[in-house]
Amino acid sequence: MTEKKRAVKPIVLTSHPSARTPVSYPIQWGERDPKRRGPIIGTLTTPEHRNCMGTHSGAYSVYRALAVAAGSLDPLHVPDLTNTAPVDRIGPFDSWYEPKRIVSMDPWGADVGEVFRDEIKAGVNIQPTIAITRAHITMPEIVEEVRRGGISVDGEIVGANGDCKVTKAAIEPVWFLPAVAERFGIAESELRRALFEHTGGMFPELITRSDLHVLLPPIGGQTVYFFGEVASIPDLTKELTIRIHDECNGSDVFGSDICTCRPYLIHGIEECVKTAQRGGCGVIVYNRKEGRALGEVTKFLVYNARKRQEGGDRADMYFHRTECIAGVQDMRFQELMPDVLHWMGIKRIDRLVSMSDMKYNAITRSGIEVVERVSIPDDRIPADARVEMDAKKAAGYFAEHGAPTEEDLKKTKGRGLLE
Ligand SMILES: [Zn+2]
């Protein structure tokens, strides 16, 4: 496109459509027939088809805008979806047809190429919000466990080199605002106003377009790793193990020892592999909610504040230091987290590899039975992460052998900042 052409192109204000014509593909959230439910159209190539606010790819939509600005991406590019269909089928389940059961993702998101084939053929730019593929993963701790004999090689789930075969799904957030608001016990208008005002006015349609109720928020999504037969997940005669893991780049990727994130993730993967080898399925849900969804800058500020406070890093001040900086202890909001479990048709979790009372409560309140909660083995907790573990146990985390008292918390101390 030439500079001249670009300069004369009018700006399309999504907040004020040229004609107040009804949305051409209305969304009827929870409708049983996906054709009647309607596709989620957040693409920008054909503005007249759009039926939601925001656009695809979550936080990465900003990079797409940058690519267009830099001249490296044709803004009218329509993805060629040949051979991109999911490798494993998930659903549909009855939970997909309850408008309030799944409110923060599109259960049909992986299947758009199939269920909206006619619309796509007719030129409607409908994009999947879920992609499902297969992979082999090789993690040093799992390889070591195989070498020590703790996990056996079966040639199917675990290969001779300690690599594991997985199915994995990537999920973009799709929020049906009336039901999201209801989860938090607030009015949709309150939610829309806060989302508009506290993102610096990012989506004016939140205020001006009362005919649109679905938002593709510019936030991180989820990745789900499946060990074993995906088809066995809703089968109540088969064992199901799950870990819900919230992103922690410092520990998950770089092995930082101030928290238990990677050791607990590894423990979750081991439990998933063993469940799959017993004929069931193991599932790791990995949520992009870095630093309790406060972000990594806030997290590192908290680390400094914790280690520099009088008396050093102490379990009794663990949550207080976060609250001083962020204003809250946690922004992960487990209210929306069970959606992904209902997408998989889960009714019962045999082994929940998590000690979080917030996650446990959200899951059981959403109608899923949890048979057993699996703690991180004590010998997997890094010394410097005792502060976190004791503080969390005292605050309500699952503690098989009792929670520490206030006096105990004062005694649990971490390493100094410069040590
Ligand atoms: Zn961590």
Residues whose N, C-alpha, C, O or C-beta is under 5 A from the ligand:
A	BS01	ZN	C248 S251 C259 T260 C261
